[in-house]
Amino acid sequence: MKSILTIWVMASLVFMGCAQLAGNESKAEGPAPTVEVISPVKMDKKATTTIKGQGFKPGQEVNLLFTAKDGIESDIGYALEPAPKADESGTWSTTWKCGGFIARKLVMEGKSYKIAVTDGDYNPIAHTFVSFSK
C-alpha cells in the first residue's frame, strides 16, 4: 500500500512539474496575436477592406478564413493582396477583395461574419468579425 501511495505522489509531482513548464513556455512568447478589419464594408460588387494583424512571429505566413452566412468557412487567400506575412516586428496588412462574396449574396447587410487567422496547418491563431452595410 505504501509503495502505491509513493508512486501516486511521484506521478503527481512529475505531472505538476510538466504543467508548470508548459505554462511558462507559453508566457515567454509574449502577448497573443490580434487581428482587426476595417468594418463595416460597403455592399458593393467591387468592395475591398483592409485586414491587419500584430503580435505574430516575424516572417510568419498566415491563412485567413471567412465564415459566410450559410456557415461555410472559406480560405480567402485568393482574394488577398498581398498575401499576409508578418514583417520583422510581427505585423502584417492585406487588402481583401470581398466584392465577390457580396455579388454571390454570401453576406447580408447588418450581419457580422467571422474572419479567422490560422497558421499554415490551419490551426487557429486569432479572429475578428466584419460586417457589411449599404
N, C-alpha and C positions, 0 to 999 in steps of 0.2 A: 504494500500500500504506500509505504514511504517513497519507494522508487517511482511510482506512478505520479505522485504529487510533485516530486522533484522534476520529472520530465515535463509535466504540465507547466510548472513555473518557468523552467528554462525556455520552453517553446514560446510562452507568452512574452518573455523578455526579448527574445530574438524578433518576434513579430512586431513588438512595440518599437524596437530599435530600427527595423526596416521602414516602418511607417514614419518615424521621425526623420530618417534620411530622405525619404521621398518628399516629405513636406518641405524640408529645407531646400531641396533641389528646385522645386517649382518657384519658391520665393526668390531664388537667385536670378531668375530670368527677368525680373522687373515687372512693370505693370502690364496687364493684359492688353492685347491689341484691340483697337477700336476701329470702326468704320462709320462713315457718315455719307449721306447723299443729299444733294440739293433737291428739295421737295416742297410743295407739290410740283409735279411735271404737267405742263400744259398738254391737254388731249389733242395732239396733232400728229398726223402720219409721219412728219419729219422731226418729231421731238427728240431731244437729247438732254442728258443731265450729267452732272459730274459726280463721281463717287471717289471718295478719298479714304485712305487708311493710315494709321500711325501705330507705332509700337510693335511693328513686325521685325523679324530678323533681317539684317542687311542682306540684300540680294535675293530674298525670298520671293518666289513666284507664287501667285495665288490664283484660285479659281473663284468666280462669282456665280452663284446660283440664284435664280429668281423663281419664286413660287407664284404662279398665276391664279386667277380666280377659281379655276377648276381644281386647284390643289396640286397640279403637276409642277414639279421642280425642274427647271431647265438650266443648263450651263449656258451663260450668255457671253462667253469668251469671244465668240464670232462677231459680236456687236460692240466690242470694246476697243477703243483706240487711245493710247497704246495699250498693249497687254499689261496688266498690273504686275509690277515687280518693285519690291521695296528698294529704295536707294540706301546709301551708307548710313543714313540716320533712321532707317526703318519706316519711312513714309512712302506712299505711292498715291498717284492720282490718275484717273482714267475718265474718258467720256463714253457714256453708254448711249448708243443709237437705239432708243427704245420705241421709236415710231412704229416698227413692225408689230409690236405687242398691242399697240393701240389700234392699228389698222385691222388686225385679226380679232379684235374685241376680246383679248385675253385679260383686260383690266377694265374696271368700272370707275367712273367718276366718284370721288369722295371716299374710296376704299383704300386701305393700306395693304401693302404687299411686302413680304419678307425678301430681303437680299442677304444671302449667307456668303461669307468668305470662308473658303476651305484651303487646305494645303493641297499639294499635288496628288495625294491619295484620297482626296475628298473628305478628310477629317475636318469637322467644323472648328473654326478659329474665332470668328466674331459674326455678328449680324446686325442689321438695321432694318428700317422699314421705309418704303417710298409710297407716296400717294399721288393721285392724278386728279386734275381739275380742268374745267373749261376755261 
